[in-house]
Structure formats: structure tokens, C-alpha cells
């Protein structure tokens, strides 16, 4: 069981104030959560392959590659910029 001191320490790290009653309540609740996690750790998972998802869908995100066509478009857009430096738009400073 998690001690009252451990609950106080966790509360201090989380920067929350707990009453005496809340400390007792969370001591019991956190202990039951950790007991359940311990039960899960005892399950035999030697022959279970790790999975990320179960739907069979594949990532729809594209690879992070340079696209020459887009680079050309970006340079054309920069040509119309009122102020630029190197390959970037130059804008007024708003923070000191």
C-alpha cells in the first residue's frame, strides 16, 4: 500500500494541495491501481507479438521528402514578397 508520505510527495510534485481525507482516499486508490498493474505484469506475454493498432490500416502520412515542384512554387511566391531575406519572408519584429 502506498504510504501517506508517498501521496504527499506525489501531491507536492503535482503542485496540488490535498486534505487529510483526500490523502487517505488517494493512498487507497493509487494502491489499487498499482495492484492491478502488478496483475497485468504477471500475465504471460512471451508469444504475443507487439502491435500498434488492430484495424490493419496503414499510415496515410507521406514521407518527409523534398519535392522539387513545391520548391519552385515557393520561390515564385517569394518573388512577390515585399521584403525577404535569403529564402524567407521578412516581417516586422513584434517582440523585443
CNS distance restraints for C-alpha pairs under 8 A (distance, minus, plus):
assign (resid   1 and name CA) (resid  27 and name CA) 7.22 0.50 0.50
assign (resid   1 and name CA) (resid  28 and name CA) 7.16 0.50 0.50
assign (resid   1 and name CA) (resid  31 and name CA) 5.11 0.50 0.50
assign (resid   2 and name CA) (resid   6 and name CA) 6.32 0.50 0.50
assign (resid   2 and name CA) (resid   7 and name CA) 7.08 0.50 0.50
assign (resid   2 and name CA) (resid  27 and name CA) 5.46 0.50 0.50
assign (resid   2 and name CA) (resid  28 and name CA) 7.33 0.50 0.50
assign (resid   2 and name CA) (resid  30 and name CA) 6.97 0.50 0.50
assign (resid   2 and name CA) (resid  31 and name CA) 5.53 0.50 0.50
assign (resid   3 and name CA) (resid   7 and name CA) 6.50 0.50 0.50
assign (resid   3 and name CA) (resid  27 and name CA) 6.46 0.50 0.50
assign (resid   4 and name CA) (resid   8 and name CA) 6.19 0.50 0.50
assign (resid   4 and name CA) (resid  23 and name CA) 6.38 0.50 0.50
assign (resid   4 and name CA) (resid  24 and name CA) 6.85 0.50 0.50
assign (resid   4 and name CA) (resid  27 and name CA) 6.35 0.50 0.50
assign (resid   5 and name CA) (resid   9 and name CA) 6.13 0.50 0.50
assign (resid   6 and name CA) (resid  10 and name CA) 6.18 0.50 0.50
assign (resid   7 and name CA) (resid  11 and name CA) 6.06 0.50 0.50
assign (resid   7 and name CA) (resid  23 and name CA) 6.29 0.50 0.50
assign (resid   7 and name CA) (resid  26 and name CA) 7.03 0.50 0.50
assign (resid   7 and name CA) (resid  27 and name CA) 6.15 0.50 0.50
assign (resid   8 and name CA) (resid  12 and name CA) 6.07 0.50 0.50
assign (resid   8 and name CA) (resid  18 and name CA) 7.80 0.50 0.50
assign (resid   8 and name CA) (resid  23 and name CA) 7.12 0.50 0.50
assign (resid   9 and name CA) (resid  13 and name CA) 6.25 0.50 0.50
assign (resid  10 and name CA) (resid  14 and name CA) 6.18 0.50 0.50
assign (resid  11 and name CA) (resid  15 and name CA) 5.86 0.50 0.50
assign (resid  11 and name CA) (resid  16 and name CA) 5.26 0.50 0.50
assign (resid  11 and name CA) (resid  17 and name CA) 6.58 0.50 0.50
assign (resid  11 and name CA) (resid  18 and name CA) 7.08 0.50 0.50
assign (resid  12 and name CA) (resid  16 and name CA) 6.20 0.50 0.50
assign (resid  12 and name CA) (resid  17 and name CA) 7.44 0.50 0.50
assign (resid  18 and name CA) (resid  22 and name CA) 5.63 0.50 0.50
assign (resid  18 and name CA) (resid  23 and name CA) 6.07 0.50 0.50
assign (resid  19 and name CA) (resid  23 and name CA) 6.22 0.50 0.50
assign (resid  20 and name CA) (resid  24 and name CA) 6.50 0.50 0.50
assign (resid  21 and name CA) (resid  25 and name CA) 6.28 0.50 0.50
assign (resid  22 and name CA) (resid  26 and name CA) 6.00 0.50 0.50
assign (resid  23 and name CA) (resid  27 and name CA) 5.97 0.50 0.50
assign (resid  24 and name CA) (resid  28 and name CA) 6.48 0.50 0.50
assign (resid  25 and name CA) (resid  29 and name CA) 6.25 0.50 0.50
assign (resid  26 and name CA) (resid  30 and name CA) 5.70 0.50 0.50
assign (resid  27 and name CA) (resid  31 and name CA) 6.08 0.50 0.50
assign (resid  28 and name CA) (resid  32 and name CA) 6.24 0.50 0.50
assign (resid  29 and name CA) (resid  33 and name CA) 6.28 0.50 0.50
assign (resid  30 and name CA) (resid  34 and name CA) 6.19 0.50 0.50
assign (resid  31 and name CA) (resid  35 and name CA) 6.09 0.50 0.50
assign (resid  32 and name CA) (resid  36 and name CA) 6.22 0.50 0.50
assign (resid  33 and name CA) (resid  37 and name CA) 6.31 0.50 0.50
assign (resid  34 and name CA) (resid  38 and name CA) 6.11 0.50 0.50
assign (resid  35 and name CA) (resid  39 and name CA) 6.37 0.50 0.50
assign (resid  36 and name CA) (resid  40 and name CA) 6.39 0.50 0.50
assign (resid  37 and name CA) (resid  41 and name CA) 6.20 0.50 0.50
assign (resid  38 and name CA) (resid  42 and name CA) 6.44 0.50 0.50
assign (resid  39 and name CA) (resid  43 and name CA) 6.92 0.50 0.50
assign (resid  66 and name CA) (resid  71 and name CA) 7.85 0.50 0.50
assign (resid  67 and name CA) (resid  71 and name CA) 6.44 0.50 0.50
assign (resid  68 and name CA) (resid  72 and name CA) 6.33 0.50 0.50
assign (resid  69 and name CA) (resid  73 and name CA) 6.46 0.50 0.50
assign (resid  70 and name CA) (resid  74 and name CA) 6.12 0.50 0.50
assign (resid  71 and name CA) (resid  75 and name CA) 6.26 0.50 0.50
assign (resid  72 and name CA) (resid  76 and name CA) 6.31 0.50 0.50
assign (resid  73 and name CA) (resid  77 and name CA) 6.26 0.50 0.50
assign (resid  74 and name CA) (resid  78 and name CA) 6.22 0.50 0.50
assign (resid  75 and name CA) (resid  79 and name CA) 6.34 0.50 0.50
assign (resid  75 and name CA) (resid  87 and name CA) 7.60 0.50 0.50
assign (resid  76 and name CA) (resid  80 and name CA) 7.16 0.50 0.50
assign (resid  77 and name CA) (resid  81 and name CA) 6.96 0.50 0.50
assign (resid  78 and name CA) (resid  84 and name CA) 7.33 0.50 0.50
assign (resid  78 and name CA) (resid  87 and name CA) 7.30 0.50 0.50
assign (resid  78 and name CA) (resid  88 and name CA) 7.41 0.50 0.50
assign (resid  78 and name CA) (resid  89 and name CA) 7.01 0.50 0.50
assign (resid  81 and name CA) (resid  89 and name CA) 6.74 0.50 0.50
assign (resid  83 and name CA) (resid  89 and name CA) 6.38 0.50 0.50
assign (resid  83 and name CA) (resid  90 and name CA) 5.31 0.50 0.50
assign (resid  83 and name CA) (resid  91 and name CA) 7.28 0.50 0.50
assign (resid  84 and name CA) (resid  88 and name CA) 5.67 0.50 0.50
assign (resid  84 and name CA) (resid  89 and name CA) 4.52 0.50 0.50
assign (resid  84 and name CA) (resid  90 and name CA) 4.56 0.50 0.50
assign (resid  85 and name CA) (resid  89 and name CA) 6.45 0.50 0.50
assign (resid  85 and name CA) (resid  90 and name CA) 6.00 0.50 0.50
